[in-house]
């Protein structure tokens, strides 16, 4: 009986020694191997050395399938080998192996749960990813490209045209999403994140500032006082003058300003235009154009107006002009002028709105008639000599009125003035005036005085 008991104890001891030895043996084995049921990224690496686990994971990532979706629908799929996945996980695996307790292998062996170890995601080859993405069916032909918000001019105002987000792909973003997904061990890539996006949105501060500026300029008051009349630029016209460049900045269309100024000049300017004149004896007569008249300085006024608009200044002024005869009240002849009636062979001189003197005269003979028109005295000269192809005539008082040599002067060689004398003793085009009258006119006349000949 005692012999049997002894045999049992000896057998039990031997068994325990064997179990202990096996436990120690296995524990020593797991010094260099991962414990049973150890996984990385869902792949079993239990009982594998670092080198073996590294090869397992490399193969896993090369064969791993990734799916790219758009709004829940798959657009394409690829494996790690398609994008050059080739990571070395050795360092991470070494760290994970060092953290495990090799003596706990029985717990791991008989546990119902796998032990997950964290590893860094695989890295992809950047050049290969770009090449792969470039060959994908992501063309933007049938997709809406993003459009920046812009400042837009309507027929009567300015407004911000909102941005369009679109659904075209930014391939650089696609590249980035794929590489990040591989690195983060994510098998699904939501491509909506890779849409190309506008760079300017409706709430952009600069865009809002440009809108405010456009509206401010659109509300400017622009009024011209011209030759006794008033011209007010309608808001719609002003808006039409304004434009917006690619940056959203507000500018002025000088071509339209020039056209507007030219229309005003055509409407009001008197230079090279026949005008009605209220004569002393014949009522209103039409007088051809001459050297007297004015025109708007379209170029200078365009520049000035553009500058004022961009500076946000209201405008109320007389536009710049060139020439002679401009008057704010529209009376271009004013209170001082000379009137010559060729048919009556008579001249009137008005001073300060009153008749200062009048006289019969002798004008050009039929072969060299005195030109009709509206002229002005542009010089006063004493003791002048008038010359032509076949004459050189000295005069005491000389008042030229055009650029061809026609003027008013004394003519002591004439004896009878007025009537039909001009038919036989007419001048080369000048207005022959009695000397005693010419002295009085000369003493009272001013340079710039209009001379109306009809």
Secondary structure, DSSP 8 states (H G I E B T S, - for coil): -HHHHHHHHHHHHHHHHHHHHHHHHHHHHTTSS--TTEEETTEE-TT--HHHHHHHHHHHHHH-EEEEEETTEEEEEEEGGGGT-----HHHHHHHHHHS-GGGHHHHHH-SS-EE---------HHHHHHHHHTSS--STTS---B--EEEE-SS-EEEE--B----B-HHHHHHHHHHHHHTT--EEEGGGGB---SS-TT-HHHHHHHHHHHHHHT--EEEEETTEEEE--HHHHHHHEEE-TTS-EEE-HHHHHHHHHHHHHHH--TT--EEEE-SSSSEEEE---S--EEE-HHHHHHHHHHHHHTT--EEE---EEES---TTS-TT-S-EEEEETTTTEEEEEETTEEEEEEEEE-B-GGG----EEEE----EEEEEEE-SS-EEEEEEEEE-SSSS-EEEE-TT----STTHHHHH-BSSSEEE-HHHHHHHHHH--TT-EEEE-
